Amino acid sequence: MPKENSSNKILTIILAAVIIVAAIVVIYANLPKEGINTKNDNENNQNQSEEPEILLSVIYGDEKNEYSIDQIERFVPTTGYGAKRNERLFIKSPGNYTGVLITKFVKEFSEDIINYSIIIIANESGIYKNLTLNYSTIQGLVPTYNSTNASDYLGYNHMNIIIAYKKEGEYLDPSDDGNLMIGFVSEEKYATPASFWWKFVETLEIIVK
């Protein structure tokens, strides 16, 4: 056999081998890789399976409703001006607050619940405190003061009592106010007693007389 023909055959075989190897590499590169994104996949699956954080529990008798921030924000929001007037005659935390009328959580159980009080339970760093609001307060009839002059008593006026989650359009600072707080707001520049405001709210318990 001529030497030239033998060399051509060898080159052909080598070229074919190179083409086959290249094809194998391309096919392998396009195959799904098991285990490469295992960490990310696990994190995504974990995030998808996690339950939303419950920020508020509302109890009525043997029934309990629980709400995440997304569920709370599905209610029609109420926004208004509010401020606290403390016993030292200082006006504190004035601003526009956004939240949900506390009566809307009551109506989730029934439209016919009347003459009730609400026990508000707050949890600040594991220290639990509670405050009871009577029916007239829940309806928003509370003492008011001029927000620029704490000595100027304006009598009882109607305020909207809300479970607030935002101030000036920003979510409340969890370290200062908790995720939720009780607030008294209206279109007027009224201040209300600081003792009525309650931070770090976690639970509302409806008590029917």
VOKE-697291 format. One line per 5 residues: number of its first residue (from 1); their letters; for each residue x, y, z of N, C-alpha, C, O, CB. Coordinates in steps of 0.02 Angstrom, whole numbers, plus 50000, padded with zeros to 5 digits. Glycine has a CB too. Example, Ala and Ser with C-alpha at 12.3 -4.5 7.8 and 13.67 -1.06 7.14 Angstrom:
BEGIN
1 = as = 50660,49716,50390,50615,49775,50390,50660,49835,50390,50712,49834,50423,50565,49776,50452 | 50642,49888,50354,50684,49947,50357,50645,50002,50394,50670,50057,50402,50704,49970,50286
This chain:
BEGIN
1 = mpken = 50043,49941,50000,50000,50000,50000,50045,50061,50000,50094,50063,50037,49951,50000,50062 | 50029,50112,49958,50070,50173,49957,50069,50207,50024,50019,50207,50059,50046,50221,49902 | 50126,50237,50041,50133,50271,50105,50084,50329,50111,50059,50341,50166,50203,50296,50114 | 50069,50365,50056,50024,50423,50058,49953,50402,50076,49920,50436,50116,50023,50459,49990 | 49929,50346,50047,49861,50322,50062,49856,50303,50136,49805,50315,50168,49842,50262,50018
6 = ssnki = 49910,50271,50163,49909,50251,50234,49905,50312,50279,49870,50311,50329,49972,50210,50250 | 49942,50365,50262,49940,50426,50302,49871,50458,50300,49848,50484,50350,49993,50475,50277 | 49840,50457,50242,49773,50486,50235,49723,50450,50279,49679,50481,50310,49750,50484,50161 | 49729,50382,50280,49683,50343,50321,49692,50360,50395,49643,50365,50432,49693,50269,50310 | 49755,50367,50416,49769,50383,50486,49740,50451,50504,49710,50459,50557,49845,50382,50500
11 = ltiil = 49749,50500,50460,49722,50567,50472,49646,50566,50475,49615,50600,50515,49745,50616,50418 | 49616,50525,50431,49543,50519,50430,49517,50490,50496,49468,50514,50524,49519,50475,50371 | 49552,50439,50520,49532,50407,50583,49539,50456,50641,49495,50461,50684,49574,50344,50597 | 49595,50493,50642,49606,50542,50695,49553,50596,50694,49526,50616,50746,49676,50573,50689 | 49536,50621,50633,49486,50673,50625,49418,50649,50648,49381,50686,50681,49483,50696,50552
16 = aavii = 49401,50587,50631,49337,50559,50651,49333,50553,50727,49281,50567,50758,49326,50490,50619 | 49389,50533,50757,49391,50526,50830,49382,50594,50863,49346,50600,50913,49458,50494,50852 | 49415,50645,50835,49408,50712,50862,49336,50736,50858,49310,50766,50905,49454,50762,50825 | 49304,50722,50801,49234,50743,50792,49188,50708,50843,49143,50738,50871,49210,50728,50720 | 49201,50643,50853,49160,50604,50900,49169,50631,50971,49120,50640,51008,49178,50529,50898
21 = vaaiv = 49232,50643,50990,49245,50670,51057,49212,50738,51066,49182,50751,51118,49321,50675,51070 | 49216,50781,51015,49186,50847,51019,49110,50842,51027,49080,50879,51066,49203,50888,50956 | 49079,50795,50990,49007,50785,50994,48987,50763,51064,48936,50785,51092,48983,50734,50942 | 49027,50717,51093,49013,50692,51160,49017,50749,51211,48975,50755,51256,49063,50636,51180 | 49068,50792,51203,49077,50849,51249,49017,50895,51245,48992,50918,51296,49141,50887,51233
26 = viyan = 48994,50911,51184,48937,50956,51174,48874,50926,51206,48837,50962,51240,48925,50969,51100 | 48863,50861,51194,48803,50828,51222,48806,50829,51298,48756,50842,51331,48797,50756,51197 | 48864,50814,51326,48871,50812,51399,48860,50881,51430,48830,50889,51483,48941,50785,51418 | 48886,50932,51394,48880,51000,51421,48808,51023,51425,48791,51065,51466,48920,51049,51377 | 48766,50995,51383,48695,51015,51381,48650,50971,51424,48590,50984,51430,48670,51014,51311
31 = lpkeg = 48679,50919,51453,48639,50877,51497,48626,50913,51564,48670,50949,51587,48674,50808,51510 | 48566,50904,51595,48555,50934,51661,48604,50906,51712,48615,50846,51716,48483,50922,51685 | 48632,50950,51752,48683,50930,51801,48650,50919,51869,48623,50965,51899,48739,50983,51807 | 48653,50858,51892,48624,50842,51957,48672,50865,52012,48732,50851,52009,48609,50767,51964 | 48645,50898,52061,48684,50916,52120,48718,50983,52117,48740,51008,52169,48735,50865,52131
36 = intkn = 48725,51015,52057,48761,51078,52052,48723,51133,52088,48754,51173,52124,48772,51097,51979 | 48657,51136,52079,48617,51188,52110,48576,51162,52168,48523,51188,52185,48571,51220,52059 | 48602,51109,52198,48564,51078,52253,48550,51127,52308,48494,51129,52335,48602,51018,52280 | 48600,51168,52327,48590,51215,52382,48536,51266,52365,48491,51278,52405,48655,51250,52398 | 48541,51296,52305,48491,51345,52285,48422,51315,52280,48373,51344,52301,48511,51377,52220
41 = dnenn = 48419,51254,52250,48355,51220,52243,48324,51207,52311,48264,51216,52321,48363,51155,52203 | 48366,51184,52358,48340,51170,52426,48314,51234,52458,48263,51233,52492,48394,51139,52469 | 48352,51290,52448,48330,51353,52478,48265,51376,52447,48220,51400,52482,48384,51407,52469 | 48258,51368,52380,48196,51388,52347,48138,51347,52371,48083,51372,52385,48203,51383,52272 | 48150,51281,52376,48096,51237,52398,48076,51252,52470,48017,51250,52488,48117,51163,52392
46 = qnqse = 48128,51269,52511,48114,51285,52581,48073,51348,52586,48025,51352,52625,48179,51292,52621 | 48092,51400,52545,48055,51462,52547,47983,51453,52524,47937,51485,52551,48088,51514,52503 | 47973,51409,52474,47905,51398,52449,47863,51361,52500,47802,51371,52502,47908,51358,52384 | 47894,51319,52541,47857,51279,52588,47846,51314,52655,47805,51292,52695,47891,51213,52599 | 47884,51369,52668,47877,51405,52731,47809,51439,52735,47785,51468,52687,47933,51456,52739
51 = epeil = 47778,51434,52794,47716,51469,52806,47730,51543,52819,47782,51559,52848,47678,51437,52866 | 47685,51588,52797,47696,51659,52811,47694,51672,52886,47658,51639,52923,47643,51701,52776 | 47733,51721,52909,47737,51737,52980,47671,51766,53004,47644,51812,52974,47795,51785,52995 | 47645,51739,53058,47583,51764,53087,47600,51822,53133,47638,51815,53181,47545,51707,53126 | 47570,51880,53119,47583,51940,53159,47527,51955,53208,47539,51986,53260,47593,51999,53114
56 = lsviy = 47467,51931,53193,47410,51948,53235,47362,51889,53242,47345,51857,53193,47372,52009,53207 | 47342,51876,53304,47291,51826,53318,47231,51862,53349,47239,51903,53394,47317,51769,53366 | 47171,51846,53325,47110,51876,53351,47066,51819,53377,47049,51773,53339,47072,51919,53297 | 47047,51823,53440,47011,51769,53473,46941,51792,53491,46931,51846,53518,47049,51745,53536 | 46893,51749,53476,46823,51761,53496,46794,51694,53519,46778,51651,53478,46781,51792,53437
61 = gdekn = 46787,51687,53584,46764,51623,53611,46812,51567,53595,46871,51571,53612,46694,51606,53584 | 46788,51515,53562,46830,51458,53543,46860,51467,53474,46896,51422,53450,46790,51394,53546 | 46846,51523,53441,46871,51534,53373,46933,51579,53375,46941,51621,53419,46817,51566,53329 | 46976,51568,53327,47036,51609,53321,47053,51619,53247,47058,51571,53209,47096,51577,53358 | 47063,51682,53228,47087,51699,53161,47158,51724,53167,47175,51761,53213,47041,51752,53128
66 = eysid = 47200,51704,53119,47270,51725,53119,47286,51761,53054,47260,51743,53001,47317,51664,53129 | 47328,51812,53059,47342,51854,53001,47417,51867,52992,47452,51883,53040,47305,51920,53008 | 47440,51859,52931,47507,51881,52912,47501,51953,52889,47446,51980,52884,47538,51835,52855 | 47557,51986,52876,47554,52055,52853,47519,52060,52785,47483,52108,52773,47625,52085,52848 | 47527,52010,52742,47493,52011,52677,47418,52008,52687,47381,52043,52652,47517,51952,52633
71 = qierf = 47395,51967,52733,47324,51961,52745,47296,52025,52777,47240,52045,52761,47309,51901,52790 | 47334,52055,52821,47312,52118,52852,47306,52173,52799,47259,52213,52801,47361,52140,52907 | 47352,52175,52752,47352,52227,52701,47297,52216,52648,47286,52260,52607,47419,52230,52667 | 47264,52158,52650,47208,52148,52604,47145,52185,52626,47100,52196,52586,47193,52073,52598 | 47142,52203,52691,47086,52244,52714,47092,52314,52685,47147,52337,52669,47085,52246,52791
76 = vpttg = 47035,52347,52678,47037,52417,52657,47074,52458,52709,47054,52457,52768,46965,52445,52645 | 47127,52493,52691,47167,52529,52741,47134,52594,52763,47095,52624,52726,47236,52544,52714 | 47149,52614,52823,47129,52679,52850,47193,52717,52867,47236,52692,52904,47081,52672,52912 | 47198,52778,52841,47256,52820,52855,47232,52886,52886,47183,52915,52863,47297,52833,52790 | 47267,52909,52936,47249,52972,52968,47304,52996,53013,47354,52962,53025,47185,52966,53006
81 = ygakr = 47294,53057,53039,47344,53087,53083,47332,53063,53154,47274,53058,53177,47341,53165,53079 | 47386,53049,53190,47381,53030,53259,47441,53054,53298,47495,53064,53271,47374,52954,53266 | 47432,53063,53363,47486,53084,53407,47469,53063,53478,47410,53056,53495,47499,53161,53403 | 47521,53054,53519,47511,53033,53589,47522,53093,53635,47569,53131,53627,47558,52975,53608 | 47478,53099,53684,47487,53151,53735,47498,53117,53802,47453,53085,53828,47424,53199,53738
86 = nerlf = 47560,53125,53829,47574,53089,53891,47559,53131,53953,47540,53189,53947,47647,53068,53892 | 47568,53102,54011,47549,53135,54074,47594,53194,54090,47576,53236,54131,47552,53086,54130 | 47652,53198,54058,47697,53254,54069,47682,53312,54021,47721,53359,54015,47769,53232,54062 | 47627,53305,53987,47604,53356,53939,47651,53365,53880,47662,53420,53856,47596,53423,53975 | 47679,53309,53857,47718,53309,53796,47678,53274,53741,47643,53226,53753,47787,53274,53807
91 = ikspg = 47685,53300,53680,47656,53267,53622,47710,53224,53590,47764,53249,53572,47628,53319,53571 | 47697,53160,53582,47747,53114,53555,47721,53078,53493,47661,53068,53485,47767,53063,53609 | 47768,53059,53451,47756,53018,53391,47700,53044,53346,47659,53004,53323,47739,52949,53413 | 47697,53109,53331,47646,53133,53284,47661,53110,53214,47719,53101,53195,47642,53210,53286 | 47609,53100,53175,47620,53080,53105,47559,53046,53076,47507,53040,53109,47680,53033,53100
96 = nytgv = 47565,53026,53014,47511,52992,52979,47522,52916,52983,47574,52890,52962,47507,53015,52905 | 47472,52883,53010,47475,52811,53020,47426,52776,52973,47373,52802,52958,47461,52793,53094 | 47446,52716,52952,47403,52675,52909,47392,52608,52943,47438,52578,52970,47434,52666,52838 | 47329,52585,52941,47314,52521,52971,47243,52498,52953,47214,52522,52904,47322,52523,53047 | 47217,52453,52993,47150,52425,52981,47108,52440,53042,47129,52432,53099,47153,52347,52968
101 = litkf = 47046,52463,53030,47001,52476,53085,46994,52414,53128,46983,52359,53102,46932,52499,53059 | 46999,52422,53194,46997,52364,53238,46929,52329,53233,46924,52269,53244,47011,52386,53311 | 46877,52366,53217,46810,52337,53211,46805,52288,53152,46763,52244,53152,46758,52392,53204 | 46848,52297,53103,46846,52251,53045,46866,52180,53065,46841,52131,53038,46892,52276,52989 | 46912,52174,53113,46932,52108,53136,46875,52075,53176,46867,52014,53175,46996,52112,53179
106 = vkefs = 46837,52116,53212,46779,52089,53248,46727,52063,53199,46698,52009,53209,46748,52144,53294 | 46714,52101,53146,46663,52082,53097,46682,52021,53057,46640,51992,53023,46650,52140,53051 | 46745,52001,53060,46766,51939,53027,46730,51879,53058,46719,51828,53025,46842,51930,53031 | 46713,51885,53122,46677,51831,53156,46601,51838,53146,46567,51789,53131,46693,51830,53231 | 46576,51899,53154,46504,51911,53146,46492,51986,53142,46527,52026,53173,46464,51880,53205
111 = ediin = 46440,52004,53104,46420,52074,53099,46378,52094,53159,46365,52154,53170,46381,52086,53034 | 46356,52045,53199,46307,52058,53252,46338,52064,53322,46301,52069,53371,46256,52004,53252 | 46404,52062,53326,46435,52068,53392,46432,52141,53415,46459,52185,53381,46510,52042,53390 | 46400,52153,53472,46395,52220,53498,46410,52220,53573,46412,52168,53605,46324,52250,53485 | 46420,52280,53600,46431,52289,53671,46486,52242,53697,46477,52205,53746,46366,52276,53710
116 = ysiii = 46543,52246,53665,46599,52203,53683,46658,52246,53704,46660,52306,53692,46619,52158,53624 | 46706,52215,53735,46770,52246,53750,46824,52204,53716,46812,52147,53696,46782,52252,53827 | 46883,52232,53710,46939,52196,53679,47000,52199,53725,47021,52253,53747,46955,52226,53609 | 47026,52140,53739,47089,52136,53776,47146,52135,53725,47149,52091,53682,47091,52073,53823 | 47189,52184,53729,47246,52189,53683,47307,52161,53720,47325,52183,53774,47259,52263,53660
121 = ianes = 47339,52112,53689,47398,52081,53718,47459,52099,53677,47462,52087,53617,47390,52004,53723 | 47508,52128,53711,47570,52147,53677,47628,52105,53704,47628,52084,53762,47585,52223,53687 | 47677,52095,53661,47736,52055,53680,47798,52093,53659,47818,52094,53601,47734,51985,53646 | 47829,52125,53709,47891,52163,53696,47950,52125,53725,47961,52126,53785,47887,52234,53726 | 47986,52091,53681,48046,52053,53701,48029,52001,53754,48066,51992,53802,48101,52099,53727
126 = giykn = 47972,51967,53745,47954,51914,53791,47917,51938,53853,47897,51897,53895,48014,51877,53812 | 47907,52003,53860,47869,52031,53916,47798,52046,53891,47788,52089,53848,47904,52095,53945 | 47750,52010,53920,47681,52018,53897,47644,52070,53940,47650,52071,54001,47644,51950,53900 | 47607,52113,53906,47565,52163,53940,47497,52162,53907,47491,52143,53848,47598,52234,53936 | 47446,52182,53944,47380,52184,53913,47343,52248,53933,47354,52276,53986,47339,52123,53933
131 = ltlny = 47299,52268,53890,47259,52328,53898,47188,52311,53875,47179,52279,53823,47287,52389,53858 | 47138,52331,53914,47069,52319,53895,47037,52384,53871,47038,52434,53906,47029,52289,53955 | 47008,52382,53811,46972,52439,53784,46897,52425,53788,46874,52371,53768,46993,52453,53710 | 46859,52473,53815,46786,52462,53819,46753,52479,53753,46785,52503,53706,46757,52505,53876 | 46688,52468,53750,46653,52473,53687,46654,52544,53659,46664,52554,53599,46580,52450,53695
136 = stiqg = 46643,52594,53702,46642,52663,53677,46710,52684,53650,46714,52721,53601,46620,52711,53733 | 46763,52661,53682,46830,52676,53657,46842,52643,53590,46871,52673,53545,46884,52654,53708 | 46820,52580,53584,46828,52544,53521,46792,52579,53464,46814,52579,53406,46803,52472,53527 | 46735,52610,53480,46698,52647,53430,46731,52714,53414,46710,52749,53368,46626,52658,53453 | 46783,52733,53452,46823,52791,53436,46806,52854,53473,46832,52907,53456,46817,52804,53365
141 = lvpty = 46762,52851,53524,46745,52910,53562,46794,52917,53620,46788,52883,53671,46672,52907,53588 | 46843,52962,53613,46898,52968,53661,46915,53041,53674,46900,53084,53633,46961,52930,53636 | 46947,53055,53731,46969,53123,53745,47024,53144,53696,47068,53105,53679,46994,53130,53817 | 47021,53206,53674,47070,53230,53624,47101,53296,53648,47072,53332,53689,47036,53240,53555 | 47160,53309,53621,47198,53369,53639,47227,53399,53575,47235,53366,53524,47254,53353,53691
146 = nstna = 47243,53463,53580,47276,53497,53524,47346,53468,53517,47385,53469,53565,47277,53575,53535 | 47363,53444,53458,47429,53412,53448,47487,53461,53450,47545,53440,53452,47430,53374,53383 | 47473,53525,53451,47526,53575,53457,47526,53608,53527,47569,53649,53542,47519,53629,53403 | 47477,53589,53568,47473,53616,53636,47440,53564,53681,47379,53558,53683,47433,53684,53638 | 47481,53526,53716,47455,53469,53755,47409,53491,53811,47372,53449,53837,47513,53430,53783
151 = sdylg = 47410,53554,53831,47366,53578,53884,47296,53596,53858,47250,53605,53897,47397,53639,53918 | 47290,53599,53793,47227,53620,53762,47181,53560,53752,47186,53524,53703,47239,53655,53694 | 47136,53549,53801,47090,53492,53799,47032,53510,53752,47002,53563,53758,47063,53474,53870 | 47017,53465,53706,46966,53478,53655,46902,53438,53666,46857,53439,53624,46994,53463,53587 | 46899,53402,53722,46839,53362,53735,46842,53295,53700,46893,53276,53671,46777,53400,53713
156 = ynhmn = 46787,53258,53705,46782,53193,53672,46765,53202,53599,46717,53236,53582,46729,53148,53707 | 46805,53172,53557,46793,53175,53485,46800,53105,53455,46830,53060,53486,46842,53224,53450 | 46773,53096,53396,46776,53031,53364,46843,53022,53329,46865,53063,53289,46719,53022,53314 | 46876,52965,53345,46938,52946,53313,46930,52876,53283,46888,52837,53305,46998,52948,53364 | 46969,52862,53233,46971,52794,53206,47025,52754,53243,47084,52772,53241,46985,52794,53129
161 = iiiay = 47004,52700,53276,47053,52658,53310,47075,52603,53262,47034,52565,53237,47024,52628,53377 | 47140,52600,53250,47166,52554,53200,47221,52508,53228,47254,52524,53278,47193,52593,53140 | 47229,52452,53195,47290,52412,53203,47338,52439,53151,47333,52422,53092,47276,52333,53194 | 47384,52480,53173,47429,52514,53126,47489,52471,53109,47516,52436,53152,47453,52581,53156 | 47509,52473,53045,47569,52438,53023,47617,52484,52985,47673,52463,52968,47550,52379,52979
166 = kkege = 47596,52546,52972,47640,52593,52938,47634,52663,52971,47582,52682,52996,47623,52597,52863 | 47690,52699,52968,47690,52770,52986,47726,52808,52931,47781,52791,52911,47725,52781,53056 | 47693,52860,52907,47719,52900,52852,47737,52855,52792,47787,52867,52758,47782,52939,52874 | 47696,52805,52780,47705,52762,52722,47757,52708,52729,47766,52668,52683,47723,52803,52664 | 47792,52705,52786,47843,52654,52798,47820,52606,52852,47786,52626,52900,47911,52687,52817
171 = yldps = 47839,52542,52844,47821,52493,52896,47850,52514,52963,47905,52543,52966,47845,52423,52876 | 47813,52499,53016,47838,52515,53083,47904,52481,53096,47918,52427,53071,47786,52495,53136 | 47945,52513,53137,48009,52484,53156,47996,52429,53208,47973,52445,53263,48058,52539,53184 | 48011,52366,53191,47996,52312,53238,48030,52319,53306,48004,52295,53356,48016,52246,53208 | 48088,52352,53307,48124,52358,53371,48095,52414,53414,48102,52412,53475,48197,52371,53358
176 = ddgnl = 48064,52464,53384,48036,52520,53422,47962,52513,53437,47940,52528,53492,48048,52585,53384 | 47925,52490,53388,47852,52488,53395,47822,52418,53387,47763,52407,53401,47821,52533,53344 | 47864,52371,53365,47837,52306,53346,47810,52310,53275,47813,52363,53244,47782,52284,53395 | 47785,52255,53250,47757,52255,53182,47688,52288,53180,47668,52315,53128,47752,52184,53156 | 47653,52286,53236,47585,52313,53239,47577,52352,53304,47607,52337,53355,47532,52256,53235
181 = migfv = 47535,52404,53300,47520,52443,53360,47448,52470,53356,47419,52476,53302,47570,52502,53368 | 47420,52484,53415,47355,52517,53418,47366,52591,53408,47409,52621,53440,47319,52502,53485 | 47327,52622,53363,47332,52693,53351,47264,52726,53345,47215,52693,53326,47373,52707,53289 | 47260,52790,53361,47199,52829,53356,47211,52885,53306,47252,52929,53319,47176,52857,53426 | 47175,52884,53250,47189,52931,53196,47125,52964,53171,47070,52938,53179,47226,52896,53139
186 = seeky = 47134,53021,53140,47077,53056,53108,47105,53105,53056,47166,53107,53045,47032,53092,53160 | 47061,53143,53026,47082,53195,52979,47105,53258,53016,47138,53301,52987,47026,53212,52930 | 47087,53263,53080,47105,53321,53119,47173,53310,53153,47198,53254,53158,47052,53336,53172 | 47203,53365,53175,47268,53362,53209,47258,53351,53284,47278,53393,53325,47309,53427,53196 | 47227,53295,53301,47214,53280,53371,47268,53235,53400,47298,53194,53366,47145,53247,53378
191 = atpas = 47280,53245,53465,47320,53198,53503,47274,53162,53552,47224,53191,53574,47379,53235,53542 | 47289,53101,53568,47249,53061,53614,47294,53035,53670,47355,53033,53661,47213,53003,53577 | 47265,53014,53727,47307,52991,53782,47356,52937,53762,47337,52889,53728,47264,52966,53838 | 47418,52944,53781,47470,52895,53764,47453,52826,53791,47474,52776,53762,47538,52918,53790 | 47417,52824,53846,47399,52759,53877,47353,52718,53832,47347,52658,53842,47366,52770,53945
196 = fwwkf = 47319,52751,53784,47275,52714,53739,47315,52680,53682,47292,52631,53653,47224,52762,53709 | 47373,52708,53667,47414,52679,53614,47451,52618,53643,47470,52617,53702,47465,52732,53585 | 47459,52568,53602,47490,52506,53627,47534,52477,53573,47511,52464,53517,47436,52454,53649 | 47599,52466,53589,47647,52441,53541,47656,52365,53547,47633,52335,53596,47715,52476,53549 | 47689,52336,53498,47705,52264,53498,47643,52220,53506,47644,52169,53540,47755,52249,53555
201 = vetle = 47589,52241,53473,47526,52203,53478,47531,52137,53443,47554,52133,53386,47468,52244,53449 | 47509,52084,53476,47509,52017,53447,47439,51984,53447,47423,51945,53402,47557,51972,53484 | 47398,52001,53497,47335,51965,53505,47279,52014,53524,47289,52060,53563,47342,51909,53558 | 47220,52002,53495,47159,52037,53516,47110,51983,53539,47098,51934,53503,47129,52081,53456 | 47082,51992,53598,47032,51946,53622,46966,51983,53633,46963,52030,53672,47055,51911,53687
206 = iivk = 46915,51962,53597,46849,51995,53600,46809,51965,53656,46798,51905,53659,46812,51988,53533 | 46786,52008,53702,46748,51986,53760,46678,52017,53757,46671,52079,53758,46784,52005,53827 | 46628,51975,53752,46558,51999,53750,46530,51998,53821,46535,51948,53856,46514,51956,53702 | 46500,52053,53841,46472,52058,53909,46408,52017,53914,46377,52015,53968,46459,52132,53928
